[in-house]
Amino acid sequence: MSSKFKELNPHQFHYQNYLARRGIYQQVYLNKEDFFQLTPNASFLGWIAGFRKLIQESLRTEGFEKEEFAVINALLLGQRKEVSKELLSDYADAGAIHILAISGLHVGILLWMLSVLLKPLEFWKHGKLWKLVSILFVLWFFALLAGMSASVVRAVTMFTAVAIGQSLRRKNSVVHSLVFSMFVLLLFKPMFLFDVGFQLSYLAIYGIVTLQPKNFLLWKPKWKLMGRFWQLTSVSLATQLSVLPLSLYYFHQFSGLFLVSNLIIVPFLGIILMVGIIIIVLSFCAVLPEFLVLLYGGIISWMNQVVRFVANQESFLFSEISFSYGMMLASYVALVFGYQFFSKRSAKRLVFLITSILLLQLVLGVEKHQAESKSEFVVFNQRKASVYGIRKQR
């Protein structure tokens, strides 16, 4: 593979390894006459892609603003190509990038909506089976419509297992379903284990299932509305806590206002998705009323403005955080033992927690010592220029 894919400077993103983990080892350059292009609908997936294109074209003619259409395209159809780099950066800085990428959040909301809408089927003979079959059909059709990307397949597989577990009314069905879906995905795609999205998705869901109930019990509000607000807050805290070490390791930044963007947008995301599906159906049937276009476009525009406002609070964006692989592992060890201790306090678990904290401090101390004692001469890779660096300790 070309040298441009290799790590040319210290700590640079290693694109060659990234591609290798996806089974890509070579590249081929072809002229137009060297290959034959099939007709768009030559396969089932081609037909789905054509159907998705028809939906996009029908939405494009409804008069949505460019930015609104781009977000709708990403939110409902899993196509982020038209979202500008600036808007993507804003969502990332606000800690809300998961809203634009179809993931466990979207599929989980879709599963909940389907479970509520199809509840009456349970009163029929074999109704529970028909409900499960209907849910699985809609989930996988949604995955096909969204392009069957790795994140979509992962999320739908995960919640397929959850839906089956709930239908069978198994104890701890969510945890068992997560483990089962992970096993199935890794059975067919072992390299998913090294995929950042795979790691973050399962950690986030597992964090919600395990940590959120503990967070929620820390405080019991008297008022129902405050209780609902605290429930959403505890979900967001559990999610962030479970993925924080991994996020710092991969992205080296953290948004201090993640709660603001998530608490304002996520509660309404179910409504946004539900109305969005109605918008798609009505638009495809050419009967979408103008007031609905204006209303939905306004909601998407409001969401973008909230994200932009949060992202612009640069004093709350902590970036360029040095966080090594050892620090990440030590942090998760401390997090696991901390969870176990606060779940059921005992002297033995307290010893494990204190030991894990000491381990974390040891890793910090070793890395600090290595940084302070390191000296090196670096020749950086730079086109049409020579750049040299002399490092003395820090």
N, C-alpha and C positions, 0 to 999 in steps of 0.2 A: 504494500500500500504506500501511497505517496508520503514523502517526509512531512508534508504540510499537516498531516493528521497526527504527527507525533508531538510529544511534549518538548518544545524547543527552548523554554525558559523555566527556571525553578518554580515549582508549585503551580504550573500552568495546567489548565484543563486538558486531560489526555484523551483527545477525541478518538484515537485509534483503539484504546481500551474500551471506550464507550460503545463503539461500533462492534467490537469483538464480542461483547456481552449480549449483543443482539444478533449474533451469528453472521455478521458482515465482515469479510476478510479481504475482499478484492473489489476493485472498481473497474468498470469497462466504459470506454468512450466510443459512441456509435454515431455514424452519420445517418441522416434521415432515410437513405436508401438501404441501410443495413438491417432494418427491422420492419415488421409488418404490424400495424396497429389494428386490433380487433374492433368491431363495432361496439359502441357503448353498452348495449344490452345483450352482449354475447353470453353472459353468465347471470346467475341469480344476483350476485353481488353487484354486477354491472347494472342490472335492472333497478336494484335498490338505490344505487348512486344516481341513476337517471331520475328516479322518483324524488330523491332528495333535491336534485337540481330544479325540478319543477316546483317544489315547495319554495325554494329560495327565490326563484324567479317571480312567483306569485306574491311573495312578501315584499320583494323589491319594488313592485309596481304600486304598493299601497301607500307610498308617500312617507315612510319612516326616514328620519334623518340618517346620514351616513354612519355616525357613531352608534345610534340606536339600533340600526339594522345589524351592525357588526356584533354588538353584544347579544342581540336576539339570536343571531346565527350561532354564536358560541354557546349560549345558555341552553338552547333547545335542540340544536342539531349537531353540537360538538365540533363545529368548524370555526377555528380561531384565526384563519388566515387574514381576514379583513379587519381584525382588531389592531389598531395602531400600536407601535412600540411604546409610545408615551402612555397610552391607557393601560397597557399590560404592566408597565413599570409602576403606575399608580396603584393598581390592584395588588401587586407584589409588595410594595412599600407599606400599604395599609393592612397587610396580613390577610387579604381577602382574595388571593389569586385562585383559591379552590372554588370560588363562585363561578368563574369563567370556564373552568375545566370540568366537563362532565365526570363526576366521580361518585364516591360513596354517598356524599351529601345529597346529590340530585336523585340518585337511584333509591336511596333510603326514603326520601320524601315521596317519590313516585310510588314506592311499595306501600307506604302508609296511606296515601290517597286511594290507591286501588283497593286496599284492605277495607277502608271505610265505605267506598262506593259499592263494592261487591258483597258487603255484609248480608244483605237480604237473601243471597243465594244459599246461605247456610240453613235456611228454613226449608229448603227443598230436599227431596230425596237425592242422595249423593251430591248435595249442594257444596259441601266442603271440598270435594274432589274437583268439581267444576270451577269453583272459585280459585283453587290452586293452579289449575291448568290455564285459566284465563289470565291470572297474574303473571305466570311464567311466559305465556305467549306475548303479552304486552311488553314485559321487561326485555325479552330477547329481540322483539321487533324494534324496540327503541334502540337497543345496542346496534342492530343492523343499520338503522336510519342514521345513527350518530357516527357511522364509519368503522365500527368494530376496532377502534384503536385499543391499545394495551390497557389504558386506564378505564375505558368503558367496559371491555370484556372482564377485567378484574372486578369492577364494581358490581356488574350484573351477576357474575358467578358467585360473588360473596353473598349478595342478597337473594339469589336463587336458593342457596343453602339455608339462609335465614328463613325464607318463606316456607320451605319444606319442613324445617325444624318447628316452626310455629304451628304449621298445619297438623303435625304429629303430636303437638303439645308436649314436647320433650322438656325435661327439666334442664336448665342452663342451655337452652337450645341455641341462643345467640353465640355463646363462646364455642360450643361444639361445632356450630355451623361455620364459624370463622376458621377454625382449625381444618375442617373438612374441605372448605373451598380453597384454602391455601394449599392443602395437599394436592387437590385436583389440578390447580393451576401449575404448581411446580412439577407435577407428573408430566404434563405436556410441554411446559415451558420452564425448564430448570433455571435458565438464566434470568428469569423474572426476579429471582432472589436478590440480584444485584441492581435491580431497577429502583431508582429513588422513589418513584411514585408508588410502587408496590410496597416498599418499606413504610412510607408515610401513611398510606391508606390503612394498612392493617394496624399500625401502631395507634392511629387516631381512633379507629373504631374500638379497638381493645381498650384504649384509655377511657372512652366514653362508657363502655360497659362496666369496667372495673372501678375507675376512679370517680366517675360522676356521682354514683350513689353515696360514696363517702363524703365528697364535697358538699352534696346537698344536705346531708345530715348535720353538717357543722352549724347550720342555722335554720330555724323553723319559723318563718314569718307568720304573723297572726292574720294578715290580710291575704286573700286569694291572689289578687293582682301582683302583690309583692312576691308571693310564693312562686308565681309563674316567671316573674323577672329573675328571681334567684335560681330557678331551675335552668333557664337559658344561660345565665352567667356560669353556673357550675359545669354545664356541658362544654362551654367555650374554654373554661379553665382546665378541665380534664383533657380536652383535645390538645391545647397548647402545651400543657405539662408533659404529655406523653410523646410529643414530637419535637419538643424544644432542643434536646441534645443533638438529635439527628439533623434538624434544620440548621443549627449553628455549625455543625461539622460540614455540611454541604454548601450552605449559602452564606455563612458568616455574618448574618444580620438578623435583627429581631425588631418587630414593631411594638413599641410600648402602648400603642392605641389599638391593638388588635381587638380588644373587648368592645370598643366603640363601634368599629365597622361591623363586627359580627352581631352585636346586640341590636343594631339598627336595621341591618339587612336580612340576616338569617331568619328572624321570626316571620318576615313577609315573603321569604323565598318560595314557600309552598304555594301561596296565592299567586306569585309571579309565574311559577311554572304551570299552575293549573290554567290561569288566564292565557298564558302563552300557547298552551296546547289548543285551547278554544280558538285563539287567533289563527293558528296554523290551519285548522280544519275549515274555518269560515273563509279564510283567504284562498285556500285551495279550491273551495266550492264557489268562489267569486261572489260571496254574499257578506263580506266583512263590512260592517257599518263604519263610517268615518269617525264617529265619536269614540269608538273602541280603539281605533288607531291612535287618536290623539291622547286618549287616556293611558294606553299601554306605553306609548312612546314617552309620555311624561313621566311614568313610573321608572322606566329604564334610565331616562335622563337624570331623574332625582337620585337614583342609585349611583350613577357615575359621578355626580356632584359630591355626594357624601364621601365616596372613595377618594376623590381628588382632594377634598378638604383634609381628610385624615392623612393622606400621603404627603401633603404639603407641610405638615407639622414636623419639620425636619429634626427639631430638638428631641422628638420622641422616637426617632428612628436610629437605633443603635447598629451601626454597620462596622465593617472591617474588624470583626471579632475573631481573634485567633482561637481556634478550637480544634484540637487534634483528635485523631482516632482513639488514642488512649483516654483522653478526657471524656469523649463520648461514652465509651464503655464503662468507665468509672462512674459517670453520672447516672447511667441506667442501673448499675449495681446499687447505688445509693437510693435511687428512686424505688426500686423493687423492695429493698429492705425497709425503706421508710413506709411504703404502703402496707407491708406485712405488719410492722409494728403498730401503726395507727389503726389497723383493722382489728388486731387483738393484741393488747399490750401484755408483754411478759419480759422477764429478765433476760431470757435467752435471745429474744428478738431485739431487745435493746442493745445487747452486746454485738449482734450482727450489724445493726444500724450504725453504731459508733465505729465499728471496724470498717464499714463501707465508706464512712465520712473520712476516716484516717487514710484510707486508700486513695480517695479523691485528692486529699491534701498532699499525699506522697507523689502522685502523678504530677500535680501542679509544681511541687518543689523540684522534681527531677527535670521537668521541661524548662523551668526558670533557670536552673543551673546550666543546662545544655545551651540555652540561648545566651547566657552571660559569658560562657567560656568558648564560644564558637568564633573562629576567624576564618575567612575564606576570600578568595579572589574569583569573581564571576565574570565570564564573557557572555553577555546577553545576545540573543538572536535578534537582529534588527536589519531590515532591508536597506541597502544603500548607505549604511552607516555602521560604525563600530561603537558599541557601548560597553563600558567596563564598570564593574562595581567592586569595591573593597569593603568587606564587612568586618567590623571589629566589635565583638560581643553583640550588644543590642543596637 
